[in-house]
Amino acid sequence: MPKLFFTFDGTQDLRIDNKIQLCTYKKLVFSVRFFHNLHEVLS
C-alpha cells in the first residue's frame, strides 16, 4: 500500500474519513497515470 501524504491518529471516528481520502487518493493516482500514458502515446 502506497504511503499517503497525510497521517491518521488511528481513532475509530476517522475510519470513514480515511476511506474517503483513500478513494480520492486512488482516483488522483489513476488520473495522473492516465494522463501520463496519454502524453506518452501522443508524443
N, C-alpha and C positions, 0 to 999 in steps of 0.2 A: 504494500500500500504506500502510495507516494506521501511524502511529508507535506502537510498543509502549511499555509502561510500564517496560520493562527494556532494558538494553543487553547485547550479547554481545561477547565479546572476539575472536570470529572463528576460534577454533581448531576443527579438524575434529571433535574429540571431542564438541563441543557440538551438532553438527548435528541429531542425533536429538532431543535435549532441545529444541532450537529448534522443530522440527516439532511436538512435543507441546505446547509452550507456545503456539505459533501456533494450533493446533487448539483449545486451551482458550480462547484469546482470542476466536477466531471464534465459538465456542459462546456465550461470555459476551455478545458484542455482539449475536448473534442473539436471545438471551433478553431482553436489555434492550429491543431494538426490538420484539419480540413483545409483551412486557408493556406497553410504551408504546402500541402500536397498540391493544391490548385495552382499555386505560384510555381511549383516545380514543373508541373505539366505544361503550363503556359510559356515558361521561359525557354 
